[in-house]
Amino acid sequence: MEKNFTKKLNNIDVERRLLLSKNCINDFPRGHEAYLKFKDEDGQVWTFRCRAPPVGGSPALYGDWFLFVRSKDLKAGDVIEIALDREKDQAGGSQFTIKVK
């Protein structure tokens, strides 16, 4: 498993959407939207909607992201880590893991 992205959450992340860095999902095409699977440290799989704006801007996670925030009682200042699991990605399983630090 490789480390991809660590972020200290801010108010926008916990109230509206999780903004990712522009290079977090390198191959994700601009102007597209997809549902991505994330497995948390408890083994629960979450499906977050990821959208990358057509021009500029950062990709963002929506949808079940808010259920995840509420279930983990996340607040501004908490830190999350998202990693790509290349073995599971190739096998067609959960592609990402997400941990609260």
SEKETI-930009 format. One record per atom (N, C-alpha, C, O): residue in one letter; y, x, z. Coordinates in pm, whole numbers, padded with zeros to 5 digits, always signed. Each point is the difference from the previous one (the first is absolute). Layout:
N
AYXZ ...
This chain:
101
M-00117+00085+00000 M+00117-00085+00000 M+00123+00090+00000 M+00004+00100+00071 E+00095-00136-00149 E+00120+00083-00003 E+00120-00079+00050 E+00011-00121-00021 K+00079+00192+00089 K+00120-00061+00054 K+00098-00022-00113 K+00029+00092-00077 N+00023-00214+00066 N+00094-00032-00107 N+00142-00022+00050 N+00096+00052-00057 F-00084-00130+00162 F+00131-00054+00034 F+00007-00030+00148 F-00087-00070+00054 T+00189+00121+00013 T+00026-00031+00140 T+00143-00050+00008 T+00090+00056-00062 K-00070-00163+00139 K+00134-00056+00009 K+00028-00055+00138 K-00084-00066+00061 K+00204+00097-00013 K+00051-00063+00121 K+00065-00131-00044 K+00093+00000-00080 L-00144-00111+00131 L+00046-00131-00045 L+00142-00031+00046 L+00042+00039+00109 N+00031-00109-00196 N+00133-00046+00035 N+00000-00153-00001 N-00104-00061-00026 N+00218-00001+00053 N+00007-00146+00008 N-00040-00067-00132 N-00068-00103+00003 I+00108+00158-00116 I-00037-00058-00129 I-00152+00002-00018 I-00059-00096-00050 D-00005+00206+00092 D-00145+00013-00013 D-00075-00107+00079 D-00102-00051-00047 V+00151+00016+00165 V-00073-00096+00083 V+00046-00145-00021 V-00068-00093+00041 E+00184+00074-00106 E+00051-00136-00019 E-00008-00049-00144 E-00010-00121-00023 R+00015+00211-00075 R+00006-00042-00141 R-00114+00054-00084 R-00075-00077-00061 R+00061+00210+00057 R-00099+00065-00085 R-00010+00146+00043 R+00092+00055+00060 L-00206+00007-00091 L-00015+00142+00028 L+00038+00076-00125 L-00069-00007-00101 L+00179+00078+00109 L+00043+00083-00113 L-00076+00132+00003 L-00004+00068+00102 L-00057-00035-00215 L-00074+00125-00014 L+00088+00102-00070 L+00098-00037-00065 S-00133+00164+00077 S+00075+00100-00075 S-00033-00016-00148 S-00106-00050-00036 K+00197+00091-00050 K-00018-00018-00145 K-00125+00068-00053 K-00058-00046-00098 N+00015+00155+00162 N-00117+00073-00049 N-00127-00033+00078 N-00103+00066-00019 C+00107-00166+00105 C-00116-00036+00082 C-00117-00049-00084 C-00115+00036+00023 I+00146-00119-00120 I-00104-00052-00090 I+00039+00044-00141 I+00056-00077-00077 N-00087+00203+00046 N+00046+00063-00123 N-00037-00073-00128 N+00082-00011-00091 D-00204-00039+00083 D-00048-00059-00125 D+00029-00149-00012 D-00039-00063-00098 F+00108+00007+00196 F+00027-00144-00003 F+00113-00027-00098 F+00110+00053+00017 P-00135-00135-00121 P+00103-00020-00103 P+00120-00080+00049 P-00014-00095+00076 R+00130+00135-00120 R+00126-00069+00033 R-00001-00141-00056 R-00052-00025-00109 G+00110-00068+00185 G+00010-00138-00045 G-00129-00078+00017 G-00012-00111-00052 H-00083+00167+00124 H-00128-00066+00020 H-00022-00034+00146 H+00068+00049+00090 E-00166-00135-00070 E-00037-00044+00133 E-00152-00003+00007 E-00067-00036-00097 A+00012+00074+00212 A-00145-00002+00017 A-00031-00024+00147 A+00084+00019+00087 Y-00207-00062-00063 Y-00049-00018+00136 Y-00088+00119+00033 Y-00099+00026-00068 L+00136+00046+00174 L-00071+00121+00040 L-00068-00023+00135 L+00055-00067+00087 K-00173+00124-00070 K-00076-00017+00124 K+00021+00121+00090 K-00004+00115-00044 F+00027-00145+00172 F+00021+00101+00103 F-00094-00029+00115 F-00012-00114+00044 K-00055+00218+00005 K-00089-00015+00114 K+00066+00064+00121 K+00041+00116-00005 D-00030-00191+00117 D+00065+00055+00119 D-00102+00072+00088 D-00119+00004-00031 E+00168+00053+00141 E-00086+00081+00088 E-00106-00085+00071 E-00096+00055+00055 D+00111-00188-00056 D-00101-00089+00060 D-00103-00046-00103 D-00094-00072+00035 G+00110+00114-00160 G-00093-00037-00105 G+00037-00128-00074 G-00072-00042-00091 Q+00183-00021+00131 Q+00042-00122-00068 Q+00067+00036-00133 Q+00080+00093-00007 V-00113-00170-00098 V+00058+00023-00131 V+00115-00097-00021 V-00015-00121+00021 W+00128+00174-00061 W+00122-00077-00027 W+00033+00011-00148 W-00024+00104-00062 T+00078-00212+00005 T+00041+00003-00139 T+00152-00014-00005 T+00055-00104+00036 F+00011+00209-00078 F+00146+00001-00010 F+00040-00010-00146 F-00062+00061-00087 R+00166-00137+00061 R+00055-00008-00135 R+00095+00117-00017 R+00091+00019+00081 C-00110+00060-00185 C+00086+00114-00029 C+00077-00028-00127 C-00058-00040-00101 R+00187+00060+00107 R+00086-00022-00117 R+00088+00122-00020 R+00062+00051+00094 A-00056-00005-00218 A+00088+00111-00036 A+00107-00056-00094 A-00033-00053-00106 P+00160+00065+00142 P+00106-00052-00087 P-00002+00067-00136 P-00043+00114-00013 P+00092-00185-00091 P-00003+00055-00137 P+00079+00129-00014 P-00042+00092-00071 V+00157-00084+00137 V+00085+00119-00013 V+00045+00044+00139 V+00048-00081+00080 G-00064+00210-00052 G+00046+00053+00128 G-00067-00071+00117 G-00100-00069-00019 G+00154+00087+00136 G-00055-00068+00117 G-00137+00053+00038 G-00064+00074-00075 S+00022-00113+00192 S-00128+00045+00054 S-00102-00112-00003 S+00037-00117+00010 P-00165+00150-00025 P-00102-00103+00013 P+00002-00056+00142 P+00043+00067+00094 A-00089-00190-00079 A+00002-00064+00132 A-00126-00084+00019 A-00058-00050-00096 L+00018+00036+00222 L-00114-00084+00037 L+00050-00130+00061 L+00093+00000+00081 Y-00155-00110-00121 Y+00036-00134+00047 Y-00127-00074+00040 Y-00105+00061+00023 G+00116-00193-00016 G-00117-00086+00021 G-00062+00021+00137 G+00067-00017+00102 D-00195+00053-00099 D-00070+00018+00127 D+00057+00113+00084 D-00041+00018+00114 W+00133+00058-00169 W+00067+00104+00078 W+00058-00061+00127 W-00006+00061+00107 F+00062-00182-00117 F+00062-00064+00116 F-00105-00042+00103 F+00026+00006+00120 L-00144-00048-00165 L-00109-00031+00093 L-00044+00128+00073 L-00029-00003+00119 F+00023+00113-00193 F-00035+00129+00059 F+00104+00039+00106 F-00037+00040+00110 V+00165-00053-00144 V+00108+00034+00094 V-00015-00081+00129 V+00008+00055+00110 R-00030-00186-00125 R-00012-00086+00119 R-00127+00031+00079 R+00004+00003+00123 S-00115+00019-00191 S-00125+00023+00072 S+00002+00132+00077 S-00063+00012+00105 K+00136+00085-00156 K+00010+00131+00066 K+00123+00009+00090 K+00024+00102+00065 D+00054-00211-00061 D+00123-00006+00080 D+00092+00119-00032 D+00053+00065+00090 L-00037-00039-00220 L+00083+00113-00043 L+00148-00031+00016 L+00045-00114-00015 K+00030+00218+00046 K+00144-00010+00018 K+00066+00118-00069 K-00066+00100-00031 A+00196-00111+00007 A+00075+00113-00054 A-00021+00119+00093 A+00006-00014+00122 G-00032+00130-00182 G-00026+00121+00077 G-00148+00037+00004 G-00033+00116+00023 D-00057-00214-00044 D-00143+00031-00008 D-00027+00080-00127 D+00077-00008-00096 V-00185+00083+00095 V-00035+00085-00115 V-00134-00044-00057 V-00096-00024+00074 I+00090+00013-00206 I-00125-00030-00069 I-00036+00114-00093 I+00086+00076-00044 E-00215-00066+00014 E-00049+00099-00095 E-00091-00071-00099 E-00092-00071+00040 I+00119+00090-00167 I-00082-00057-00107 I-00067+00115-00073 I+00065+00099-00036 A-00196-00112+00013 A-00074+00105-00070 A-00085-00063-00109 A-00049-00112+00016 L+00032+00184-00125 L-00089-00041-00108 L-00137+00058+00028 L-00014+00120+00025 D-00087-00205-00030 D-00138+00046+00017 D-00062+00012-00140 D-00046-00100-00055 R+00046+00218-00001 R-00044+00021-00139 R-00147-00040-00021 R-00033-00052-00106 E-00054+00077+00203 E-00141-00036-00017 E-00016-00152-00013 E-00072-00047-00088 K+00137-00029+00175 K-00011-00145-00007 K+00071-00053-00123 K-00043-00100-00058 D+00152+00166+00018 D+00072-00042-00120 D-00094+00008-00120 D-00004-00093-00082 Q-00070+00201+00070 Q-00091+00018-00113 Q-00117-00099+00007 Q-00053-00040-00103 A+00014+00001+00223 A-00111-00092+00017 A+00045-00146-00013 A-00082-00091+00001 G+00213+00069-00013 G+00052-00135-00015 G+00019-00075+00130 G+00018-00122+00000 G-00021+00193+00113 G+00019-00065+00131 G+00146+00005+00041 G+00090+00006-00084 S-00067-00010+00215 S+00135+00008+00052 S+00063+00131-00045 S-00061+00106+00015 Q+00178-00113-00068 Q+00062+00119-00055 Q+00086+00077+00100 Q+00015+00121-00012 F+00041-00192+00111 F+00093+00064+00092 F-00041-00026+00145 F-00066-00100+00031 T+00107+00192+00056 T-00010-00024+00142 T+00141-00005+00055 T+00091+00063-00054 I-00073-00137+00163 I+00130-00008+00065 I-00020+00014+00150 I-00085-00068+00058 K+00163+00155+00003 K-00011+00025+00145 K+00138-00014+00062 K+00102+00035-00060 V-00101-00086+00183 V+00121-00001+00080 V-00009+00121+00090 V-00098+00016+00073 K+00198+00069-00076 K+00000+00124+00079 K+00061-00026+00136 K+00009+00091+00082 
